[in-house]
């Protein structure tokens, strides 16, 4: 059996050697930067000391996990991380789908290109600059604050109030990603059979019904795949943006697992083992969610990752 697979692999390599050459750097990247570092996860079960090294540091078992589960921060971090990801799933994830559907209905090509260019721009702006813009917009004298004051809200710096942080984060995320994320859906829409639209028009379907009953089913496999991947990272959220926007006043709603790991592992305390244990717990839950989402999708549809 092994000899059969070996012969088949050699034959396939001879037929597609240039494809193997092209994919080699990608495979090497994942091996070096994704799989090899996994060995370092064992420090989550050790009392790691730099002077003693990885192998000589004493084992402590699940001590760091128990400390995290029993800490004051555990439920707050879990709640904040889950809620931000849930809001992203409910509002940020559908936004590019809706945007792609609306762009697909535009008849003017020049206007469509202008809209795409304008909405793509935030993706190419540095995250530091984006967060600086957000901070200015919602400052005490910012333009968004001025608009809200006009509607009767008291003038204040919005990022200083924990109850506003999630709204600011999600709305800015939509603005930042809706254009760029719509590209994959526009590509999927372009692959829908035009004859289906012709048949729908012959049956009396208008533009809205064509979008609902032709376009959406046509791009459903892409939506499902991306949704599975999104659910697989429900406890993972980009901490760079949060670190640039939050402050001690908003920790109660803004502090997530990733920012907690950053503070405990790379700032003053330098608790490498504890931070690694928290990160390993997070990755394990994400893996479980990914497997469950894929299993559920395979049960209710014909689309799944494996």
Beta strands, then each sheet from edge to edge (+ up, - down):
end
